[in-house]
Amino acid sequence: MVPTYCKFVIFNKIVRLTSKMLFYSFFKTLVGHEIIVELKNDICVTGRLHSVDQFLNIKLIEVCNYISESFIRGSVVRYVQLPVNSVDSQLLQDAARKEITIR
C-alpha cells in the first residue's frame, strides 16, 4: 500500500527562530518514519528519517538500493512530505496556536 503524504512547506529565510524550533520539534517526533523530501532543484528523495538538527538539516537512511544514507542541507529543502497517519494534526495545530498567541 502506498502511503498518502501531506506537504509541509519550509520557508527557510522567512520562518522565525520560534517557527524553526516548532518544525524541529515536529520532525524529531517523526524519526524512523518514511518521508519524501523535495529539493529546490526539483529532485525528490525518499527515505527513512534518521535525524534532523536545529537548522532543519535532514539525515535519511534506506534512501534507495544503492545509497544507504543521505544528508540533506536544510537550506535546499522545498517540501517535506510525510505519511498522513504519522502526523498528529491536533498536536501540530495546538503548537501553532500557542506560537501565534505568544506573538
N, C-alpha and C positions, 0 to 999 in steps of 0.2 A: 504494500500500500504506500503510495507516495504521500508524504505529509503535506498538509496545507500550510503555507507560510504567510506571515504578516510582515509588513515592511516598517522599519524604523529609520527615519532619515536623520542623519547626524550632520549638522552644520558646524564644522569644526571651528570656524572663525567667528561665528555668531553666538554660539552657545556660551553662556557664562559659566564660571567655575562651579557654581552650585548645580547647574544643569549637567555638567560633565560628571560630577560626583553622583548624580542621580542615575545617569546611564551606566557609570562604572559599577555602582552597587547592583543595578539591574542585571548587567551582563555577568557579574560574579555569581549570581544565583543560577545562571544557565550553563555553568561549566559542566562538560560531559554531554551536552545536547548537540545534535547536528544542526548546523546553521549554514546559510548561504551569505557570503559577503560579496557585494558588488562594488568594484573599484571604480575610480573616476575615469579610468581608461577603458571602461566597458567590459572588463574581464570579471567573470563570476567565479568565485572559489567556494567549493562546498567541502565541509569537513566538520569534525567534532571539536567543539570549543575546549581548548586545553587551559588557556589562561587569558586574562585581559589586565592591563595596567591602568593607572590613573590618567594616562594620555590616550586611552582607548586603543592602544596597540593590541592586536589580537594574535594569539598563537593557536593554530589549528593543528590537529593530528588526524591521521587517517584521511588525508586530503584526496588521494586517488591511488591507483595501483603502484605507480612508480615514484610517488612522493610520499614520504612517511609523515612529514610535518612541515608547517609553513608559518612564517612570522609576517604579519601584515601591519605596516605602519598606519597609525590611526588617521593621519592627515590625508591618506589616499582612499579612505573608505567613503563611498557614496551611500550605500544602503546596507543594512544587515537584515536578512530575512530569517525569521525564527518559526519553528513549528508552533501552531496556534495552541496546541494542548500543553506546551511548556511555558506559556505566558500567563501569569496571574494578573489579568487585566484590572481587577479590583484593587490589588495592591499597588499597581502602577498608577492608577487614577488617584488613589489616596495620596501617594507620594507627590504627584504633580499638583494636587490641590494644596497640600501643605507648603510646597515651594511658592505657589502663587500668593498665598496668604502672608508669607514672610516678606515678600517684596512690597 
